Amino acid sequence: MRNIVIFGAPGSGKGTQSDLIIEKYGLGHISTGDVLRSEIKKGTELGNTAKSFIDKGQLIPDELMIDILANVYDSFGKEHKGIIFDGFPRTIPQAEALKKMLDARGHKVAAMIELDVPEEELMRRLIKRGQDSGRSDDNAETIKKRLDVYHNQTAPLIEWYRNEELHHHIHGSGELERIFGDICNVIDGI
């Protein structure tokens, strides 16, 4: 079983690379962003609570995310090939909670793949994505807040996963095929 955390700042290409990984390796995919956007669209209590945080560029509280994640993870059944965690964990307590949740199921994270992209490129990508998709959270002011949150709260996970000996650094700029090839080298080695 290959449970993989795909990691990087907003706009680093996690969703794009996840799609390619799913196609090649047949893994499941949990995008916390997609799950939350679905709940918001449905107008559920969870969605409304999540929206209040997202609209301010803030992270969703850990307890809420762990509950959502455990339910979605369990929906894949006990004998899946592995899951890509996209957009989670975002804090060290979330990483610890993910490890504990997986341990309780006899599973583990096999690798954390970090997509590293310079901030100027992230801003360009996200502003373009907002223009193309109409996503309200892809505007310059909110993007800046999201990147600040990433650097202050999320980036420390890199060191945490290094200490777990699961961290793999990938240069996330340049040709899509080269980036995916580097990711495949990591996955094939686990």
Salt bridges, closest charged atoms under 4 A:
ASP34 OD1 - ARG37 NH2 2.92
GLU39 OE2 - LYS42 NZ 3.98
ASP55 OD2 - LYS51 NZ 2.60
ASP74 OD1 - ARG105 NE 2.63
ASP86 OD2 - HIS29 NE2 3.07
GLU114 OE1 - HIS167 NE2 2.74
ASP116 OD2 - HIS169 NE2 2.94
GLU119 OE2 - LYS144 NZ 3.54
GLU119 OE1 - HIS151 NE2 2.78
GLU121 OE2 - ARG125 NH2 2.68
ASP132 OD2 - LYS128 NZ 2.67
ASP137 OD2 - ARG135 NH2 3.06
ASP137 OD2 - ARG146 NH1 3.81
ASP138 OD2 - ARG129 NE 2.65
ASP138 OD2 - ARG135 NE 3.79
ASP138 OD1 - ARG146 NH1 2.88
GLU141 OE2 - LYS145 NZ 3.72
ASP148 OD1 - LYS144 NZ 3.47
GLU159 OE1 - ARG162 NH1 3.14
GLU164 OE1 - LYS99 NZ 2.96
ASP182 OD2 - ARG178 NH1 2.66
